């Protein structure tokens, strides 16, 4: 299963972020602070970069 970013909206002002990795579900803050422990996170970052590049190309 590929990694995933999950957003959980608790109410209109609070949204919790989680990262689903091979070893389970982790809070986004923990993942941000310990990103080197999550090599599958690179896939998400690369996909996001590709989407942003495609979006900027289509706007030109």
Buried (B, 14 or more C-beta within 10 A) or exposed (E): EEBEEEEEEEEEEEEEEBBBBEEEEBEBEEBEEEEEEBEBBEEBEEEEEEEEEEEEEEEE
